[in-house]
Structures are given as C-alpha cells and as structure tokens.
Amino acid sequence: MKTNLKEIYSNTLPLIKKINLTYLITGLIILCGIILRLKVYFYNQSLWLDECSLGGNILHRSYFKLFKALDRYQVAPPFFMVTCKFLLDISHQVNNFYTKDLVLRLFPCICSIVSLPLFAILVQKMFKNRYFTWISTAMLVFNPAAINYAQELKQYSCEMMFTIILLLAFLSLDIKNICYKKLALYSLLFTIAPWFSSSAWFIMAAGFAVTIIDMIKNKHFDKTKIAILFIPLIANFLVWALLWYKPVNKSLFDWMHQYWLSKDPSFLSFHNFSQMFVEKIQKLIEFPYPQYLFLFLFLNLIIFFTTREYRNKCVTLIPILLCITASFMEHYPFDQRLILFLLPLFIILYCQLLFVVKQSKLTTAVLVLLLAFVSINQFSVSAKRYLMHKDYYRNFALILQENANKDFSNVIFTTPFQYGYYLDLKSKNILRDNPWQDFEKSTIPEKITNFPKGDYWVEVSYSNKKSHYSLNLKKYIYNNPNLKVLKIWQNPVDETKYLIHFEKIK
C-alpha cells in the first residue's frame, strides 16, 4: 500500500509542478465571473424604462432605420442594435415576453463574459505580474456595474469589450514587422469598432498616437502600411461622422445636453471637478475611503509613471484624459454607464500599488485565500443585488394583455412607448397622460369624467417624485366617489409605480 502511495505521489508531483498557478487562479476567477453573469442574465427581470425604449426601436424599425436617429431620446451604436435585432429575428421569439427579453439581452451578456478572459490576457501582457492579473481580473469580475450591464439591453458591455479588444490590438501591433495582410485585418477591426462602440474613438485616438510614435522612433515610414491603416480610418470617420453622428446629434443634442446639464448633472467643470469626479467614479468602481481618492490615484500614478513603458501609459491614460476633456467641453457626460468603457483602464490604475508588494509563498497563499473568500461571498448574494433598475413593465403588460380590452382602449398609459415594446398598441386607441408634470395639469380627471360606466385601467411606470404625480393620481382615483378600485399592483421596490384596475360606477 505504501509503495502504491509513493508511486502515485511520484507520478502526480511532476504534473502538479507543471500547473501554472497564475493561469489556474485567473481561470477560476473568470469562471466565477461567468457564473455570476449567467446568474443575473437568467434571472430575467423585466426590461426597465430605457431598455423598453431602445427595445421598441429595435423591434419596430427596419435594419436600415437603426442607422438613423432613434425615438424616445435613445442613442446606441447601429451595429449593436443590428446584432440584437438579428438574434431576435433568427430566434422567432418576438411574441414570447420572457424569451424575447433574454434573446435581446444575449449579446450584451456575451460581451460582458468575453471581456473577462480578454482583460486577464491584456493585464498579463501589459504587466506580467500574477498578483496584478489576479486582483485586477477579480475587480472586473465582481464589479457591480459590470455585472448589472451584463443583463441590460444597453450597449455599455459591448463598449467595454471593444475597449479591451482595441487595447490588445494596439499593444500587439508591431508596425515595423507586421505583414500587409495582417495589418489589413487590424484596419478592418478599427473600421468596425466605432459602429459597435462610439466610445471606441477615445481608445483609437490613444492607440494611433502610440502607433505614430512607434513609427517616428523606429524611423519606419512604409507608405503602403500607412495607406492600409489611415485611409480606411479617415474614410470611416467621415462616413460615421456625417451619415450617423451628425443627424443623431442634430436630432437629440439639445434634449440630451439639457438632461445631462441639469436633470442628471454629469458635465465636469473647474467648479465641480473635485466633487463630481469622485461621485461619478465611486459609482463606477467604489473606493472605501472616497475622501482620499485623489491621494490614492496620485500614488498609483507615481508608480505607473516610474515603472511602466510609454505604450502602457499612453493607452491607459489618454482615453481617460480625452473623456474628461470632452466632459469639460459638455460633449460627453461623465456618468457611470457612459464611462463603463473606461472601467478596465481605471482598474489598471487602481492596482498599481500592487507592484510594491513583494511576491512570496506566504503572500500568494494569503491572496488566494482572500480571493476564495470574496468569490464565495459573492455567490451567496441574490441576483437582485446586482440589478440597478427594478421595473415591472413585463409584469404589468402581461396583466393588461390577459385582462384589458384587446385594443387596450380602456387603459390610460403614462409610458405608452415603453409598453409598445411588449404590447401591440395602436396609437389611435391609446389614452395617455404625461407623468413628468404636476398632477394638477393632468388630463386624467377630465377623461375619467367623460368615460361611460365600465371597466378601466391606469398604469404609472415612471416615477417623478419631485412633482408627486404618481401619489396624487393614486389619491384621486381612491377618493373619487364615482370610481371603485378593484385591484392595485405595485412595484415592490417603488410605491410610486403601479397598475390600478378600477370601475366607473356613476
């Protein structure tokens, strides 16, 4: 027996030694991230207001019209929407409430999952440090914003994925030694990227700056290579800017600018920078001591500047600086979802202090145990914790489909366009009201007065707590002696969102 144990030990020991601990731990961390994302994806909560707005555009527009300015103040890269629409078309699930949502969210989920191994490859390529690879990968894997947008019908996970893909491409691009065919593939990637991710221009600005610097340093000016790289780039930018960005900007700029300037302030300025920058970054990647965030970043930047090669510095810092500059110029809001594509870059900055940690067996063991504890802790949490927006459009739509008039002519909608994603609403039959106003300006009392006796519904799925519209509407219906409330369904996390079934008795 002892002989057999010795033989087993002697045979397995070489195999154990061959296992690359860096890859093993990184792989396990990534596996945790994949499981978490699938967990929130298959939770399959209802689409929320903005998702319904974007989903409605994808459903009701042709592929060609997805390249034009969208309805309901939505903006998304055309190829992102085309991909989502294509997946829905080939799945034939357009009439199934539940699987339709899953299919439309499939591409964002895939983008989020693909980002994890790509990011691990990126940081290992950039820094070749196992501690850095483990911690930075874990920060992306367990980042709440990254997990949430893995299950939202929005383009932000796609933008983050293209950030990582482009960084890998530029850091691998050896302009001096690359062959023409391979360079053409890089050029194709740079052409496609902005149509999937508008923020790709920030990353490509940094990447092409590095490429030009390399050409100057190496005194390598191959005219054919320059043509392969820059002619498609310039032509693509002109097409993108003139045929897509300019019409979209003309249609939506005023409303969007006002929204990000006042309703949800997200433009940086010299007056608000110290406060707003910290607030916005905290929503993207939380630092436990926000009052010391600038000091923390400063220490990391010192390490970054003193120990890293210029290519890493450029591709990491230039996109962040460009995004901040665009926000100062009031052209790009510095808001969590819109800067999710910068998350991998901020994680790289946050982890620079790891280079002062000396590697040892004890430190490795402690770090592995810490990562194991964090992973187990994350898995014990309900999928709901990762959902930033909890709406009940699908739930209310199912109730209305089963119980209201077939043409929904007895339903008062406050967000009809959003319900148009789930229900077949004919505009001429739809009763509607504006939930963005004070209830004193509402047309509902007048409409109800003119209603004949019968069965009616009113939905409120938009919460405007400042005007108290929702609560005042509910109070009016309950206190009106001519009305009898039959049943109310409320959003469990927000009492100002509800569906009321009532009868007019007089």
C-alpha positions as CSV (number, residue, x, y, z in Angstrom):
1,M,0.0,0.0,0.0
2,K,2.8,2.4,0.9
3,T,4.5,1.5,-2.3
4,N,1.4,2.4,-4.3
5,L,1.0,5.7,-2.5
6,K,4.7,6.6,-3.2
7,E,4.2,5.7,-6.8
8,I,1.0,7.9,-7.1
9,Y,2.8,10.7,-5.3
10,S,5.9,10.4,-7.6
11,N,3.7,10.3,-10.7
12,T,1.4,13.2,-9.8
13,L,4.1,15.6,-8.4
14,P,5.5,16.4,-11.8
15,L,2.0,17.1,-13.1
16,I,1.3,19.4,-10.2
17,K,4.5,21.3,-10.7
18,K,3.6,21.8,-14.4
19,I,0.3,23.6,-13.4
20,N,0.7,27.3,-13.9
21,L,-0.7,28.8,-10.8
22,T,-1.1,32.2,-12.5
23,Y,-3.4,30.7,-15.1
24,L,-5.2,28.4,-12.7
25,I,-6.3,31.1,-10.3
26,T,-7.0,33.5,-13.1
27,G,-9.2,30.9,-14.8
28,L,-11.1,30.2,-11.6
29,I,-11.7,33.9,-11.1
30,I,-13.0,34.2,-14.6
31,L,-15.2,31.2,-14.1
32,C,-16.8,32.9,-11.1
33,G,-17.5,36.0,-13.2
34,I,-19.1,33.9,-16.0
35,I,-21.4,32.1,-13.5
36,L,-22.4,35.4,-11.8
37,R,-23.2,37.0,-15.2
38,L,-25.3,34.0,-16.2
39,K,-27.0,34.1,-12.8
40,V,-28.2,37.7,-13.3
41,Y,-29.0,37.0,-17.0
42,F,-31.2,34.1,-16.4
43,Y,-32.9,35.9,-13.5
44,N,-34.5,37.6,-16.5
45,Q,-36.2,40.6,-14.8
46,S,-38.4,42.9,-16.8
47,L,-36.9,45.4,-19.1
48,W,-36.8,48.9,-17.5
49,L,-37.8,52.2,-19.0
50,D,-34.7,52.9,-21.1
51,E,-34.4,49.3,-22.1
52,C,-38.1,49.3,-23.3
53,S,-37.4,52.5,-25.3
54,L,-34.4,51.0,-27.0
55,G,-36.1,47.6,-27.4
56,G,-39.1,49.3,-29.1
57,N,-36.8,50.9,-31.6
58,I,-35.1,47.6,-32.4
59,L,-38.4,45.8,-32.7
60,H,-40.3,48.3,-34.8
61,R,-37.6,49.6,-37.1
62,S,-36.0,48.0,-40.1
63,Y,-32.3,47.3,-40.1
64,F,-31.7,50.3,-42.3
65,K,-33.6,52.7,-39.9
66,L,-31.5,51.6,-37.0
67,F,-28.8,53.8,-38.6
68,K,-30.9,56.9,-38.1
69,A,-31.8,59.0,-35.0
70,L,-33.9,56.9,-32.6
71,D,-37.2,57.6,-30.9
72,R,-37.6,58.3,-27.2
73,Y,-34.2,60.0,-26.8
74,Q,-32.3,56.8,-27.3
75,V,-28.8,56.6,-28.7
76,A,-27.0,53.3,-29.4
77,P,-24.4,52.2,-32.0
78,P,-26.0,50.8,-35.1
79,F,-24.1,47.5,-35.3
80,F,-25.0,46.8,-31.7
81,M,-28.7,47.2,-32.4
82,V,-28.4,45.3,-35.7
83,T,-26.8,42.3,-33.9
84,C,-29.6,42.3,-31.2
85,K,-32.3,42.5,-33.8
86,F,-30.7,39.7,-35.9
87,L,-30.6,37.4,-32.9
88,L,-34.2,38.1,-32.2
89,D,-35.2,37.5,-35.8
90,I,-33.5,34.1,-36.1
91,S,-34.8,33.0,-32.7
92,H,-38.5,33.7,-33.7
93,Q,-39.3,34.7,-30.1
94,V,-40.7,38.1,-30.8
95,N,-44.2,37.2,-29.3
96,N,-42.9,35.5,-26.2
97,F,-42.5,38.1,-23.4
98,Y,-39.9,36.2,-21.4
99,T,-37.6,34.7,-24.1
100,K,-37.8,37.9,-26.1
101,D,-36.1,39.7,-23.3
102,L,-33.5,37.0,-22.9
103,V,-32.7,37.0,-26.6
104,L,-32.3,40.8,-26.9
105,R,-30.0,40.8,-23.8
106,L,-27.9,37.9,-25.1
107,F,-25.4,40.0,-27.0
108,P,-24.7,42.3,-24.0
109,C,-24.2,39.2,-21.8
110,I,-21.8,37.6,-24.3
111,C,-19.9,40.9,-24.5
112,S,-19.6,41.1,-20.7
113,I,-18.4,37.4,-20.5
114,V,-15.9,37.7,-23.3
115,S,-14.5,40.8,-21.7
116,L,-13.2,38.8,-18.7
117,P,-10.7,36.5,-20.3
118,L,-9.6,39.3,-22.7
119,F,-9.0,41.6,-19.8
120,A,-6.9,39.0,-18.0
121,I,-4.8,38.5,-21.2
122,L,-4.5,42.2,-21.5
123,V,-3.1,42.9,-18.0
124,Q,-0.9,39.9,-18.1
125,K,0.5,41.1,-21.4
126,M,1.0,44.6,-20.1
127,F,2.5,43.9,-16.6
128,K,3.4,40.2,-16.4
129,N,2.7,40.1,-12.7
130,R,0.5,37.4,-11.2
131,Y,-0.8,39.4,-8.3
132,F,-1.7,42.2,-10.6
133,T,-3.5,39.8,-13.0
134,W,-5.5,38.2,-10.2
135,I,-6.6,41.3,-8.4
136,S,-7.4,43.4,-11.5
137,T,-9.3,40.5,-13.1
138,A,-11.2,40.0,-9.8
139,M,-12.1,43.7,-9.7
140,L,-13.7,43.4,-13.2
141,V,-15.3,40.1,-12.4
142,F,-17.0,41.3,-9.2
143,N,-17.7,44.9,-10.2
144,P,-21.4,45.6,-9.6
145,A,-21.8,47.9,-12.6
146,A,-20.1,45.4,-15.0
147,I,-22.4,42.6,-13.7
148,N,-25.5,44.7,-14.0
149,Y,-24.9,45.7,-17.6
150,A,-24.3,42.1,-18.5
151,Q,-28.1,41.7,-18.3
152,E,-29.3,45.1,-19.7
153,L,-30.4,45.7,-23.2
154,K,-27.9,48.6,-23.5
155,Q,-24.6,48.9,-25.4
156,Y,-22.3,49.5,-22.4
157,S,-20.9,46.0,-22.0
158,C,-20.2,46.0,-25.8
159,E,-18.3,49.2,-25.4
160,M,-16.2,47.8,-22.6
161,M,-15.4,44.7,-24.6
162,F,-14.3,46.8,-27.6
163,T,-12.1,48.9,-25.3
164,I,-10.2,45.7,-24.3
165,I,-10.1,44.3,-27.8
166,L,-8.7,47.6,-29.2
167,L,-6.1,47.8,-26.4
168,L,-4.9,44.3,-27.1
169,A,-4.8,45.1,-30.8
170,F,-2.7,48.3,-30.4
171,L,-0.3,46.7,-27.9
172,S,0.2,43.8,-30.3
173,L,0.6,46.0,-33.4
174,D,4.3,45.9,-34.4
175,I,4.1,48.4,-37.3
176,K,7.7,47.7,-38.4
177,N,7.5,43.9,-38.7
178,I,3.8,43.2,-39.5
179,C,2.9,41.9,-42.9
180,Y,0.3,43.7,-45.1
181,K,-2.4,41.0,-44.8
182,K,-2.3,41.0,-41.1
183,L,-2.3,44.8,-41.0
184,A,-5.4,44.8,-43.2
185,L,-7.2,42.7,-40.5
186,Y,-6.2,45.3,-37.9
187,S,-7.5,48.0,-40.1
188,L,-10.8,46.1,-40.5
189,L,-11.1,45.9,-36.7
190,F,-10.5,49.7,-36.4
191,T,-13.2,50.3,-39.1
192,I,-15.8,48.1,-37.5
193,A,-15.3,49.1,-33.8
194,P,-16.9,52.6,-33.9
195,W,-20.1,51.1,-35.3
196,F,-20.4,48.8,-32.3
197,S,-19.0,51.3,-29.8
198,S,-19.0,55.1,-30.2
199,S,-16.5,55.4,-27.4
200,A,-14.0,53.4,-29.4
201,W,-12.8,56.7,-30.9
202,F,-11.3,57.6,-27.5
203,I,-9.4,54.3,-27.4
204,M,-8.3,54.5,-31.0
205,A,-7.0,58.1,-30.5
206,A,-4.6,56.7,-27.9
207,G,-3.8,53.6,-30.0
208,F,-3.0,55.6,-33.1
209,A,-0.9,58.1,-31.1
210,V,1.2,55.1,-29.9
211,T,1.5,53.8,-33.4
212,I,2.6,57.1,-34.8
213,I,5.2,57.5,-32.0
214,D,6.5,54.0,-32.8
215,M,6.8,54.9,-36.5
216,I,8.8,58.0,-35.6
217,K,11.0,56.3,-33.1
218,N,11.8,53.4,-35.5
219,K,12.0,55.8,-38.5
220,H,9.8,53.4,-40.3
221,F,7.5,55.0,-42.8
222,D,6.2,52.4,-45.1
223,K,3.8,54.2,-47.5
224,T,1.7,51.0,-48.1
225,K,1.3,50.3,-44.4
226,I,0.4,54.0,-43.8
227,A,-2.2,53.7,-46.5
228,I,-3.6,50.4,-45.2
229,L,-4.0,51.9,-41.7
230,F,-5.0,55.5,-42.2
231,I,-7.0,55.7,-45.4
232,P,-9.8,53.4,-44.1
233,L,-9.6,55.2,-40.8
234,I,-10.2,58.6,-42.3
235,A,-12.9,57.4,-44.7
236,N,-14.7,55.5,-41.9
237,F,-14.6,58.5,-39.6
238,L,-16.1,60.8,-42.3
239,V,-18.9,58.3,-43.0
240,W,-19.5,57.7,-39.3
241,A,-19.5,61.5,-38.5
242,L,-21.5,62.7,-41.5
243,L,-24.0,59.9,-42.0
244,W,-24.7,58.8,-38.5
245,Y,-23.3,61.1,-35.8
246,K,-24.3,64.4,-37.3
247,P,-28.0,63.5,-37.9
248,V,-28.2,61.9,-34.4
249,N,-26.5,64.9,-32.8
250,K,-28.8,67.3,-34.6
251,S,-31.9,65.4,-33.5
252,L,-31.0,64.8,-29.9
253,F,-28.3,67.2,-28.8
254,D,-30.5,69.9,-27.2
255,W,-32.5,67.5,-25.1
256,M,-29.5,65.3,-24.1
257,H,-27.4,68.4,-23.3
258,Q,-30.2,69.8,-21.1
259,Y,-30.7,66.4,-19.4
260,W,-27.0,65.9,-18.5
261,L,-26.6,69.6,-17.6
262,S,-29.5,69.9,-15.2
263,K,-31.6,66.8,-14.6
264,D,-28.6,64.4,-14.1
265,P,-25.6,66.7,-13.9
266,S,-22.6,64.9,-15.5
267,F,-20.5,67.6,-17.2
268,L,-17.3,68.3,-15.4
269,S,-16.1,71.8,-14.8
270,F,-13.3,73.5,-12.8
271,H,-16.0,74.4,-10.2
272,N,-17.4,70.9,-9.6
273,F,-14.5,68.7,-10.6
274,S,-13.2,67.7,-7.2
275,Q,-16.7,66.7,-6.0
276,M,-18.3,65.3,-9.2
277,F,-15.3,63.3,-10.3
278,V,-15.2,61.4,-7.0
279,E,-19.0,60.9,-7.0
280,K,-19.1,59.5,-10.6
281,I,-16.0,57.3,-10.1
282,Q,-17.4,55.9,-6.9
283,K,-20.5,54.7,-8.8
284,L,-18.2,53.0,-11.4
285,I,-15.6,51.5,-9.1
286,E,-16.0,52.0,-5.3
287,F,-13.1,53.1,-3.2
288,P,-13.7,52.5,0.6
289,Y,-12.3,56.0,1.5
290,P,-13.6,58.4,-1.1
291,Q,-12.1,61.4,0.8
292,Y,-8.7,60.0,0.0
293,L,-9.4,59.0,-3.6
294,F,-7.2,61.7,-5.2
295,L,-4.3,60.8,-3.0
296,F,-4.8,57.1,-3.8
297,L,-4.8,57.9,-7.5
298,F,-1.8,60.1,-7.2
299,L,0.3,57.4,-5.5
300,N,-0.8,54.9,-8.2
301,L,0.1,57.4,-10.9
302,I,3.6,57.9,-9.5
303,I,4.2,54.1,-9.6
304,F,2.7,54.0,-13.1
305,F,4.9,56.7,-14.5
306,T,8.1,55.5,-12.9
307,T,7.9,51.8,-13.7
308,R,5.8,51.3,-16.9
309,E,6.7,51.6,-20.6
310,Y,5.3,54.5,-22.6
311,R,2.9,52.4,-24.6
312,N,1.1,51.2,-21.5
313,K,0.9,54.8,-20.2
314,C,-0.5,56.2,-23.4
315,V,-3.2,53.6,-24.0
316,T,-4.3,53.8,-20.3
317,L,-4.2,57.5,-19.7
318,I,-5.1,59.2,-23.0
319,P,-8.6,57.8,-23.2
320,I,-9.4,58.9,-19.7
321,L,-8.0,62.3,-20.3
322,L,-9.9,62.7,-23.6
323,C,-13.1,61.6,-21.9
324,I,-12.6,64.1,-19.1
325,T,-11.8,66.8,-21.6
326,A,-14.9,66.0,-23.6
327,S,-17.0,66.3,-20.4
328,F,-15.4,69.7,-19.6
329,M,-16.5,70.8,-23.2
330,E,-20.0,69.5,-22.5
331,H,-19.8,67.0,-25.3
332,Y,-19.7,63.7,-23.3
333,P,-21.3,63.2,-19.9
334,F,-19.1,61.7,-17.3
335,D,-21.7,59.3,-15.9
336,Q,-21.4,55.7,-14.7
337,R,-22.9,53.9,-17.7
338,L,-21.3,56.2,-20.3
339,I,-17.8,55.7,-18.8
340,L,-18.2,51.9,-18.2
341,F,-15.8,51.5,-21.2
342,L,-13.1,53.1,-19.1
343,L,-13.6,50.6,-16.2
344,P,-10.7,48.4,-17.4
345,L,-8.4,51.4,-17.5
346,F,-9.4,52.7,-14.0
347,I,-8.9,49.1,-12.7
348,I,-5.4,49.2,-14.2
349,L,-4.7,52.5,-12.4
350,Y,-6.2,51.3,-9.1
351,C,-3.9,48.3,-9.0
352,Q,-0.5,49.9,-9.5
353,L,0.2,49.8,-5.7
354,L,0.4,46.0,-6.1
355,F,3.9,46.4,-7.6
356,V,5.2,47.4,-4.1
357,V,4.0,44.0,-2.8
358,K,6.9,41.6,-2.7
359,Q,6.0,38.1,-4.0
360,S,6.4,35.2,-1.7
361,K,4.7,31.9,-0.9
362,L,3.0,33.4,2.2
363,T,1.7,36.4,0.3
364,T,0.5,34.2,-2.5
365,A,-1.3,31.9,-0.1
366,V,-3.0,34.8,1.7
367,L,-4.0,36.4,-1.6
368,V,-5.5,33.1,-2.9
369,L,-7.5,32.7,0.4
370,L,-8.7,36.3,0.1
371,L,-9.9,35.7,-3.5
372,A,-11.6,32.5,-2.5
373,F,-13.4,34.2,0.4
374,V,-14.6,37.1,-1.9
375,S,-15.8,34.6,-4.5
376,I,-17.8,32.5,-2.0
377,N,-19.3,35.7,-0.6
378,Q,-20.4,37.0,-4.0
379,F,-22.1,33.7,-4.8
380,S,-24.1,33.8,-1.6
381,V,-25.8,37.0,-2.7
382,S,-29.1,37.1,-4.6
383,A,-29.1,38.1,-8.2
384,K,-31.4,41.0,-7.3
385,R,-28.5,42.7,-5.5
386,Y,-26.7,43.3,-8.9
387,L,-29.7,44.8,-10.6
388,M,-29.6,48.6,-10.6
389,H,-33.0,49.1,-12.2
390,K,-36.0,47.1,-11.0
391,D,-39.1,47.7,-13.1
392,Y,-42.3,45.7,-13.8
393,Y,-43.2,46.6,-17.4
394,R,-43.4,43.0,-18.4
395,N,-45.4,42.0,-15.3
396,F,-47.9,44.8,-15.9
397,A,-48.0,44.2,-19.6
398,L,-49.0,40.5,-19.0
399,I,-51.8,41.6,-16.7
400,L,-53.1,44.1,-19.3
401,Q,-52.8,41.6,-22.1
402,E,-54.8,39.0,-20.2
403,N,-57.5,41.3,-18.7
404,A,-57.9,44.6,-20.5
405,N,-59.6,45.2,-23.8
406,K,-57.9,43.6,-26.8
407,D,-57.2,47.0,-28.3
408,F,-56.3,48.5,-24.8
409,S,-58.8,51.3,-25.4
410,N,-59.8,51.2,-21.7
411,V,-56.2,51.7,-20.4
412,I,-54.7,55.0,-19.5
413,F,-50.9,54.8,-20.2
414,T,-48.3,57.2,-18.9
415,T,-45.5,55.5,-20.7
416,P,-47.1,54.1,-23.9
417,F,-44.0,53.9,-26.0
418,Q,-42.3,51.7,-23.4
419,Y,-45.4,49.4,-23.3
420,G,-45.3,49.3,-27.0
421,Y,-42.2,47.0,-26.7
422,Y,-44.4,44.4,-25.0
423,L,-47.9,45.2,-26.3
424,D,-49.3,45.8,-29.8
425,L,-50.6,49.3,-29.2
426,K,-52.5,51.2,-31.9
427,S,-51.9,55.0,-31.4
428,K,-55.4,56.0,-32.3
429,N,-56.9,53.8,-29.4
430,I,-54.4,54.8,-26.7
431,L,-55.3,57.1,-23.8
432,R,-52.3,58.7,-22.4
433,D,-51.1,61.2,-19.8
434,N,-47.8,63.0,-19.0
435,P,-46.2,61.7,-15.8
436,W,-43.4,64.3,-16.0
437,Q,-45.9,67.1,-15.0
438,D,-47.7,68.1,-11.8
439,F,-50.9,66.2,-11.4
440,E,-52.8,69.5,-11.3
441,K,-52.1,69.7,-15.1
442,S,-53.2,66.1,-15.7
443,T,-55.9,65.4,-18.3
444,I,-56.9,62.2,-16.5
445,P,-59.8,63.7,-14.3
446,E,-61.3,65.2,-17.4
447,K,-61.0,61.9,-19.3
448,I,-62.5,59.9,-16.5
449,T,-65.4,62.3,-16.2
450,N,-66.2,61.7,-19.9
451,F,-65.8,57.9,-19.6
452,P,-69.1,55.9,-19.7
453,K,-69.7,53.4,-16.9
454,G,-67.3,50.4,-17.2
455,D,-64.0,48.8,-16.5
456,Y,-60.7,50.8,-16.7
457,W,-57.0,50.6,-16.0
458,V,-54.3,53.2,-15.4
459,E,-50.6,52.4,-15.3
460,V,-47.8,54.5,-13.9
461,S,-44.4,53.1,-14.6
462,Y,-42.4,56.3,-14.4
463,S,-41.6,57.8,-11.0
464,N,-41.4,61.6,-10.8
465,K,-41.0,62.1,-7.1
466,K,-40.5,65.8,-7.3
467,S,-43.9,66.5,-8.8
468,H,-45.7,63.8,-6.7
469,Y,-47.7,63.0,-9.8
470,S,-47.9,59.2,-9.1
471,L,-49.1,59.6,-5.5
472,N,-51.6,62.3,-6.3
473,L,-53.1,60.3,-9.2
474,K,-53.5,57.3,-6.9
475,K,-55.1,59.5,-4.2
476,Y,-57.5,61.0,-6.8
477,I,-58.7,57.5,-8.0
478,Y,-59.2,56.2,-4.5
479,N,-61.0,59.3,-3.3
480,N,-63.3,59.7,-6.3
481,P,-66.8,58.6,-5.3
482,N,-67.6,57.7,-8.9
483,L,-64.8,55.2,-9.0
484,K,-64.4,51.8,-7.4
485,V,-60.8,50.4,-7.1
486,L,-60.9,46.7,-7.9
487,K,-57.2,45.9,-7.5
488,I,-53.8,47.5,-7.5
489,W,-50.5,46.0,-8.4
490,Q,-47.4,47.9,-7.1
491,N,-43.8,47.8,-7.9
492,P,-42.4,46.2,-4.7
493,V,-39.4,48.5,-4.6
494,D,-41.2,51.7,-5.6
495,E,-44.7,52.5,-4.4
496,T,-44.9,55.4,-6.9
497,K,-45.0,52.8,-9.8
498,Y,-48.2,50.8,-10.0
499,L,-51.1,49.5,-12.1
500,I,-54.7,50.1,-11.0
501,H,-57.8,48.3,-12.1
502,F,-60.9,50.4,-11.4
503,E,-64.6,50.6,-12.3
504,K,-66.6,53.7,-13.1
505,I,-69.8,53.2,-11.2
506,K,-71.5,56.6,-11.9
